[in-house]
Amino acid sequence: MALADKGASKNGMSQLHHLRPKEPAMPRVLIWDLPTRIFHWLLTIGFVISAAISVTADEDSPLFSAHMILGIVLGVMVLLRIVWGFVGTRHARFASFLFSPVSLMKYAFGALSGLEPRSIGHNAGSSYAIFAMLGLVLATAVTGLMISNGNEAGEKLHEIASYSLMAVVAAHIVGVVWYSLRHKENITLSMITGRKEASANNAIPTSRPIVGIVFLLLVGFLTIRLFQNYDRTTGTTTFPGLGITIPLGESEGSEGGGDDDD
């Protein structure tokens, strides 16, 4: 009888456990503003296209001027993102993801052991990756301009910056995949919708749509004008609004002159 009572008690507890209501899932609240999301995807697209051109096209190819123009655009985008890092919304500000080296080490240990906590904004790993990518994109753009102006040292520096950027991007992608699988959370989707499961006190009040649209129009205008201002005979383009002439490589005129001398 005692065994029967224990069995009945266990069954009863099991039934009560199954009948106990599940904890409600946290709501999906707004975390990433529109300017941050637009920057993220434009940077991704621009980087992929620029990298593909640099790998597949020769420096004498007409496509290579597109590679250099995209580099200029990406550099300007990064400068604007740096500004947004100081005046943007809560999770877009640099102050929200400044982590010490000790925090980075703890995050790395937690990630490898599967014990790292879930993050609402940027975690220590992604924070360092973002700072590295912003710096390396700027370095790549600047050294690319150095090459166009005949600076021989710029070529080696450009190569170092470019390959370093590719390495950081690859590490960032691996981290995103690992985090998504570990926490069963599609953080790539959150960078599209701007929303993540989080408590209401983590939400931002607005996605700043007007700033996002202005940023998109500004980048689009800059890109179009740089391509429109490109002169194949001189191998230069003009920065809109400033009137600055930017060399993009060896001009057709100089190539033709060299042939005549032969």
N, C-alpha and C positions, 0 to 999 in steps of 0.2 A: 504493500500500500504506500509505504514511504517513497519507494522508487517511482510509483505511479504519480504521486503528488508532485515529486520533483520534476517529472517529465511534463506534467500538466502546467506546472509553474513556468518551465522553460518555454513551452509552446505559447503560453499566455504572454510572456515578456516579448517573445519574438513577434507575436501578432501586434502588440502595442507598439513595438519598434517600427513595424511596417506601416502602422496606422498614423504614426507621428508625422505631422506635416513637414515637408521639406522647407529648408530655409530659403526665403525668397532670393532670387538672383539680384545682384546689384543692377541698377538701371544703367543704360548706356548714355553717358553724359558727354558734353562737348569738352574735349581736351586740347585738340590742335586747331588753331585758327586757320583761316583760309590762306593768308599770305605764306605761312609756313608750309602748308601742303602744296601750294602752287610752286614755291621755290624748290621743294623736295623733288617733285616730279619733273620740273623743267631742268633741274640740275642733272637728274638721272638720264633723261633723254639726250640732253646736250653732251654729257660725258660719253655715253654709248656711241653716239654718232661721231663725235670727235675722235674717240679712240679707234673706232672702226676705220676711219679715213687714214689715220696715222699708220695703221698696221697694213692696210691694203693698197694705199696709193703712194706713188713716188712723189718726191718733193717737187718735181717738175710738172706733176699732174694738175690740171685746172681745179680738181677737187681739193687740192691742198690749201688753196686760198679760203675755202669754206671751213677747213679745219682751224685756220688761224682766226677767222672771223668769229667762229663759235667760241674759241678760247677767250677772245676779248669780251664777248657777251657773258660768258660764265664768270669772268673776273669781275665785271660790273655787278652781276647778280650777287656775288659773294659780298661785295662792299655794301650793297643794300641789305643783305641778310645780317651783316654785322651791326648795322644801324638798328635793325629790328630786334636784335639781341639785347638792346638796351631800352627800347621804347615799346616793344611788343607786348603781347598778352603773357599771362603768368608762366605757362610752360614753354613759351618761345624765348623767354629772356635767359641770357647766359647765367644770371644769378641763380636760376632754378636748377642748373645742372653743372655747378662748379664742385667737383669732387677732388679730394686730396689723393695723393698717390697711395696712401694707406687704404683709403676706400676702394680704390681700383684693385689693389691686391686682394682685399676681402671679397670683392665682387668676382674676381677671376677664380679664387678658391671655391667660392660658392657655386659658380657656374660649372666648374669641373666636377664638383661633388654632388651637384643636383640640389643644392640647398639654398640657392640664391632666392631672395624674396621677389615677389612680383612688384613691378614698378608702374606707377601711373604715368609719369612723364619719362624723361630720359634717365636711364640707369648710368652707373659709372662707366661701363664699357662703351655704350653708345655716345656718352658725353665726350670722352676722349677721342673717339672716332670722328665725331662731328668737328671738334676743334682741329684735328689733324687734317681732315678733308678740306675745310675752309682755307686753312693755311697753305695746303699743297695746291689747291686750285689757283689761288693767287700767285703762288710761286711759279706754277706752270705757265700762267698767262704772262707774267712779267718776263720770265726767261725766254718765252717764245718771241716777245717783242725785242728782246736783246739780240736774238738770232737774226731777226729781220733787219736790225740796224747794224749788222756786221760784227757783233761782239762774239768772238770765238769762244770765250769762256761760257757764254750763255748756252751753247749747244750741250756741253757736258752737264751743266746745272739743270737744263731742261729735261734731259734724259733721266737724271736722278729723281727730280720732282715727279715726272710722269710715272715712272715705275713704282715709286713710293706711294703715289696716289692710287694706282691700281691695286697694290698690296693692301692698303687700308680699306679700300672699297670691298675687296674680296673678304677680308676679315670681318667687315661690318655685315656683309650678306650672310656669312656663316653664323655670326652672332644672332642675327634676326631669325634665321631658320631654327637655330637651337632653342632660342627663347620661346618661339611660337610653339614648337613641339613640346617643350618642357612644361609650359603653362597652359597649353591648349588654347592659345589666344592668337587670332589672326591680326597681328599688329600691322601688317601691310594694308589690310582693309581699313584699319583705324586711321592710316595716313591718307586714305581716300575720303572717308566719311567724316573724319575728325573726332569720332566718338569711341570711347572705351568704357568697359564696365568699371564703374568707380562710384564712390559716394558723392552726394551732391556738393559737398564742400570742396571737392577737387575740380569742379566744373568751372569753365570760364563763361562769363555772361554773354559774350558775343563772339562770332567768328571773324569780325572785322572785314565784312565783305567788300566794302568800298576800297579799303586799302589793298585787298587782294586783287580786285579788278584793275585798279590803277597800276599796281605792280606788273600784272600780266600785260596790260596795254603798253607800258613803258618798255618792257623787255621785247615785246613784239615789234614796236616802233624802232627800237635800236637795231634789232636784227635785220629788219627789212631795209632800213636806211644804209647800214654798213654794206649790205649786198648791192644795193642800188648805186652806191658811191664807188664801188670797186672799179678801178680802171686797169684793164688787162695790159695795156701798153706800158704803163708805168709800174704795175704790180703794187698799187697802193689803194687805200680807201680813205675816206674822210669821216671823222667822228662827228655825228650830227649835233648841231648846236654849238659846238666848240670850234669847228673848222680846222681841227688838227689832222694833218696828213699822217697816215700810219702805213709804213711799208709792210707788205705781206710776203715778201720773198723777192726772188730775182725777176725783174720785169722782162716782158717780151722784147722791148727795145734794146735792152742790154744784151740779150741773147742774140738778137739780129746783128747788133754791132760787132759782136765777137765773130760771127760767121763771115762778115764782110772783110774783117782783118785777115782771115785765113785765105 
